[in-house]
Amino acid sequence: MGEQQNLKRQFILHIIYNMIAFSTIFIIFGILMFLMVRNITFASSDNLLNEARNKFVNITGKLEILYDIFGMEQYRILDNNLNFDYSLAQKVDNPQVSCIIRDKNEKILNGDELGKFFQYASDLSFDKNKLDTIYGVRINDKYNYRCLNFLLGSADPSKERYVQLLINVDSENSLIHNYKNIIIQAVMVGIILSGVASLILSTKTLKPIQETLKKQTEFVQNASHELRTPLTIIQAKQELLLREPNAKIIDKSEEIMLTLSETKRLSKMTKDLMILLRGSVPNKSAKLQKEDVKMDEFIQNIVAPYQEIVLAQEKTLTLNLNFQKDISIDTNKIHQLLVILLDNSIKYTEIGDTIEIRTFFKDNKCNIEVIDTGIGISDEGLKHVFDRFYREDRARSRETGGSGLGLSIATTIVNIHNGTIKASHNVPKGTIFTVKLPR
């Protein structure tokens, strides 16, 4: 229960972290898009303001040249003609740009030329700290302008003027406002989608962990059940022996033999569990010790000791080996794999049945088939035959000493060789185990 609660807590945290990450990306992307569109939208207006300013700078430059040539008195005469306050604003020939001329005391000097705009401009604040900088202003809380202030110098200090250039950007402001709303809505949708995506990703990410936890729980339960049976038998027999301490060994040989049998089975089961553990948890000691061998000869040597056992049980064991190539394998582990498959076939065949081992080369892989005509496996059994502790016929398995771990170990061995193993029906009866190992 504690592990389930911890997994649920991790699941919720995973969703929150993913959602925060996705939302942050959407928000940052939205802000960047808004700033980029804003800059692009105002770029044209700002360029017009800068062009108008440059014309004033050119005028000032001409006046200074006249001063150098004709001297102060003549300059003042010319200056009165060229830099007259009411005609100065006329130098801005772009109808989109409004020009306000101010004296050193920031008083508007060309109010007559401004017309109706003057009643709004008279309330327009002027900031000397914002010279040569384009910024946004709002007039009469209704109209939006881009503004550029600069000082127009003169050889005569009394003739210095502040120039304030404005261009209406109501349409641009409306466009940016609408785009901002679109961006906000898009970000909100993105946050919602990030929540959905976080849920999906967290579910997919934690699903293998949930399955592993489930398998671990089942494994512990099955292992406990399988280990409990031999331990119970051993305990019962030992208690029975203690009740008759003076009894002779020969009289209790049956109980002793049963105790030894269950002890051996318990020892084998423990060893198998350790093999499964090492195969499922990667570590340095689990590295394969590969070597090149001739697979057909390798199988012949493994099968040789079983020929007499099969013959004694009145069964037939045949070899049909056609791989005829070298393969790089961990010989100890593949030896164990073949013994498991061969032992399984021997256990589940009857008198007169046959067992055949085939090898052949296909798809650049070594194909090994262990085929028998035994009792076979049901369709449902084929789905679970490689599961740990799975036994289709538990009574028969106990009689033959099976623990339901052999085929799980076989799967582990094949997997660490990057191969595959599967079980299928042998028509008309029996089972085929097919192993494919890459060269």
N, C-alpha and C positions, 0 to 999 in steps of 0.2 A: 504493500500500500504506500509506503514511504517513497519508493522508487517511482511509482505512478504519479504521486503528487509532485515530486521533484521534476519529472519529465513534463508535467503540465505547466509548472512554473517556468521551465526553460522554454517551452513552446510559446508562452505569452511574452516572455522577454525577447525571444527571437522575432516575434511579430512586431513588437514595439521598436526594437533596434532597426529592423528593415524599413519600417514605416518612417522613422526619423531620417534615415539615410536617403530614402527616395524623396521624401518631402523636401529635405534640404536641397537636393539636386533640382527639383522643380522650382523652388523659390528662387534659388540663385540664377537659374536659367531664365526665369521670368523677369527678374530684376535687370539682368544683362540685356535681354531683348528690349525691355522698356527704355533703358538708357540709350541703347543704340538707335532705336526708332526716334526717340526724342531729339537726339543730336542731329540725325539726318533731317528731321522735319524742320528744325530751326536753322539748319545750315544755310539755306537760301536767303532767309531774312538777315542773318548775321553777315553774310557776304555783301548784301546791299548796303548795310550800315557801314561796313568797312570801306566800301567804294566811295560813299558819300564823304566819309571822314578824310580820305586821301585827297579829295578835291580841295578841302579847306587847307590841308597841309601844303598843297601846291600854291595856293593863294598867298599864304604866309611867306613862303619861300620867295615869291616874286617881289613882295613888299620889302623884304630884307635886302634883296639885290638892288632895288631902287635906292634904298637908304645908303648903301655903300657907294653908289655912283653920284647921287645928287646931294647928299648931305641931309641933315635933319630938317631944315626949313622946307626944302623942296619936297622931301619925303612926306612931310605932314600934309602938303597940298595934295599930293598924289594919293596919300593914304585916305584923306577925306573922301576922295572920289571912289577908290577901290574898296575901302573897308567900312563904308557907311553902313550903320547898323540895320537899317530897314531894307537895304538892297543885298546885304551879305547873305541872308537866307535864300535869296534867289539863286545862289550858286548851286543849290541842290536841285537838280533838274529831274529827279525821279519822283513822280507824284505819289508813290507809295511811302516815301520817307518824309516825315514832318521834322522841321528844324526850329528849335527854340534858341534864341540868342540871349544870354544873360551877361550882366556886367559883373564887376568884381564882388559886388554885394549880392549877387545871385538874383537880381531883379530882372524880370523879362523885359526886353527892349523892342521886340518885334511883335507885340501883341496884336497890333492892327492887322498885320498880315495873316495871323493865325485864324482870324474870323471866329466862328462859333467854337472852334477847337480851343480857343483861349480860355473860355470859362471853365473848361476841364483842366487845361494845362496849368492854370493859375494855382490849382490845388495840388499840382504835381510836385512832390518833394525833390530836392536836389541834394546829392551827397558828394562832397568834394573827395571823399575817400574812395569813391568808385570811378575815378577817372580812367579812361582807356580800357574799361572792362564792360563787356556786354552782359546785361542782366535783365530780368523780367520785371515789369511793373504793371499795376492795375489802376486804371483811372476811373473815378466815379463808381468804384466797386462793380464795374460792368464790362469795361473794355480792357483788353489785354494787349500790351505792347512789349516789344524788345527795345531796350534803351542803351545808348552809348554816349557817355559824357567825355569831353576832353577840353583842354585849355588851348585857346587860339592866341598865341603870343603876338606881341607887337613891339617895335622899337620904342614906341611911346607907351609907357606903362599904363597910362589912362585909357589906352585903346585895347588893352587885353580883354578878351571876352571868353566866357564859358559857352560852349556849344553843346546842346543836348539834342541828339538825333533819336527819333522814335519811328517805329514801324509797327503797324497793327498786325497782330498774330492771333486774332480771334478764331479764324478757321483752323490754324495750326493747333491752337490750344484745344479746340473742340475735338480735333482728330486725336490728339494725344490723350485727352480725357477718355474718349471712347476706347482707344487702344488700351489704356490702363485698366478699364473695366473688363475688357476682353481678357487681358493678361491675368487679372485677379480671378476671374471665373475659370480660366484655363488652369491656373495653379490650384484652385479649390478642387476642380475635377481631377487634376493630377494627384492631389493628396488622397482623394477618395480611392482612385485607382491604385495608388501606392499601398493603401490599406488592403485592398483585394489581392494585389500582387504579393504583399508580405504574407498574407494568410496562405496563399497557394504555395509560395516558396518555402515557408516554414513547415507546412504540412508535408511537402515532398522531401525536405531536408531531414525532418525528424522521423519520417516514416521508416527508413532503414533502422534507426535507433529503436523505434517502437517494436519493429519486427525482431530485432536482435534481443531486446529485453524480453519479449514474449517467448522466443526460442530458449533464452537462458532460463526463464522460469520453468518452462516445460522440461528442459534438460535436467534441472535440479530436481524437479518433482519425479521425473522418470528414473533418474539415477538413484534417488532416495528409495523409490519403490523397488528397483532392481537389487539394490544393495541390502535392503531390509530382509528380503526373502532368505538368501543364504545365511545372513547373520542370525536370523530367527531360528533356522534349522540347526546351525552350529550351537547356539545357546541352549536350545531344547535338548540336544543330544548330550551336551556336556553336563547339564543339570541332571539328566537321567543317569549318567555315569557316576555322578557324585552321590546319588542316592544309594548306590551299591559299591562302596569303596573297596570291598573285599572280593568283588567279582573278578574272575580271571579275564585276561585280555581276549582269549579265544572265544569266550562266551559273549563278549561285547564287540566282536570284530565287525559286525554289520553296522553298528552305530559309529564305530571309528572310521570305517571305510566311507560312510556317508558324510561324516564330518570332513574327512580329507578331500572328498570329491567337491563339496561345497566350498571348501577353502581354496582349492585350485581354481574353481570357477570364479570365486571372488577376486583372486589374484589376477586372473586373466582379464576380468572386467575392469579392474583398476588400471592395468597396463593399457588396455584399449582406450580408456578415458584419457589417460595421459597422452597417448598418440593423437587423439582428436584435439586435445588442448594445444599441443605443440603445432599441429597443422593449422589451427584457426587463429593463432596468435603469432604474427611474424616476429622472429628474433634471429640472431646470428647463428644460433645452434640449429635452426631449421633449414639452413642453406643446403641445397642439393649438392651431393658429391657425384657429379656426373662423369661418366666415362663412355667411350665408344665400344659398343658390343654388337655382335651379329645376333639380331633378335631371334631368328629361328633356332639357332643353336642354344641360345640362352633359355628359351622356353623348353626345348627338349631336355635339358639338364634339370629344370625345375620339375617337370612332369614325371620323369623317370621313377622316383620313389613311390609315386601314387599308382603306377601301373599294377603292382601286386595287390594294393589295397582294393582297387576297383575290381580286379579279377576275382579276389576273394569274396567280394559281395555280388558276384555273378552279373557284373555290369561291363560295358564296353567303353574303353577310352581310346579315341583315335586323334591323330594329328594331321592337319592339312596346312602345312606351313609354306607360304609362297611369298614372303616379304623379300627375302634374299638381299637385304641391304644392311648396312651399319646404321646404328641410331645412338644418339647421346642421351643416356638416362642415368638416374641414380639406381644402380642395380639392386641395392638392399630394399628400397621402397617398391620398385616394380616387382621384385620377387615376392614381397608381401602382398601386393595387389593380386598377382596371379594365384597365389595360394588361397587368398580369400575367395576369389571367384571359383576356383576349382573345388575348394572345400564346400562351398555353398551348393554347387551342382551335385556333389557326391551325397550331401545330406538330403537333398530333395529329389532324389531319383530312387526308383524301385528296382527290384531284380528284373533283369532283361532290358533295362533302359540303356541308352547310349549317351556318352558325353564326347563332344568334339571341340577341338581348339583349332581355329583357323587364323591365319595371318595373311595379309595382302597389302599391297601398296596402292593408295588411292588419294588423290588431292594433296599430294606431297606429304602424306601422313602415314604412319604405321597403324593399320587397322587390325585389332585383335578381337576375335569373337569367341566366346565360350558358350557353346550351344548344348542344351540337354533336352531329353524327352521325358523329363520328370513330371511332377504334379503341377508345375506351372504357377503362375501368379494371376490373380484376378485383375480386372481393369482398374478397380479402385486401388489395389495393391501396388500397381505400377506407378501410381502417383506418389506413393509414400515409401517405396521400397528402400530409398537411400536415406530416409529420415532416421535419426538416432533412436534406438530402442524399438523401432518398428518391427513387428513380427506378425506375419499374417496368420500363422498357425502357432500360437503360443505354447500349446501342449507339446507339439512336436519339437519346437525349439528347445524347450526345457529338457526334453529327453535327449536331444543331440548336443546339449551344452551350449546352445546359442544364446547370445545376449542382445542381439539386435544392433550391434555396433559394427560388425564386419563391413557391411556395404557403405556405411558412413565413413569408415576409415579408407575404403577404396576410393570414394569420391574425393576425400582430402588428398590422397596420393596423386590422383589424376589431375586435380586442380593445380597443385604446386608444380606440375609438369606442363601446365598450360594446355592440357588436353581436355577431352570430354568423355563421359561415360553415360550410357543409357541402357534401359532394360525394355525388352519387347517380347511379344508372344512368339513362340515357335509353333507354327502350324504343322500337324494337327494338335500337338500338345508339347508342353515344355516351355522353356524360357531361353532367350538369347540376351547375353550381356555383351555390348559392343563398346570397346575402348578405342579412342583415337588419340595418338600421341604425335606431336609435331617432331620432325627430324631435327 
